[in-house]
Amino acid sequence: MDGDLEPTHSALLPLACTLGPDDGRSRMLRWRRLHDAADPIARLEAGQLEVRYQPSPGVLEELTDLAAAEQTCCSFAVWRASEVDGQPVLHVVSPTGAPEAVLPIAALFGATSTT
């Protein structure tokens, strides 16, 4: 989540997100804690968001839990956590033919575009 993110503002949630205001705040706080602990780097390329985290205890587990939770509420995109070369990585992929669908999510993560 970008340094400008304030988790108390539910208006920052993507429009297609089905979380309620209280759930959204709680989820955003979890993301904020993960980002503060693991110093992520986010990239956006062709409708695919990739967020790489610094490895440390519990990061991959929390990332996996959050990705599964997001897949439930924001199912317009595919959310997946994995480990690449020992580094926890989040992948968020737009549906085919709608690469712009992931743009609001990428903005929350402060992603830079490589295209």
Secondary structure, DSSP 8 states (H G I E B T S, - for coil): --TT--TT-GGGS-TT----HHHHHHHHHHHHHHHHHH--EEEEETTEEEEE----TTHHHHHHHHHHHHHHH-TTSEEEEEEETTEEEEEEE--TT-GGGGHHHHHHTT-EE--
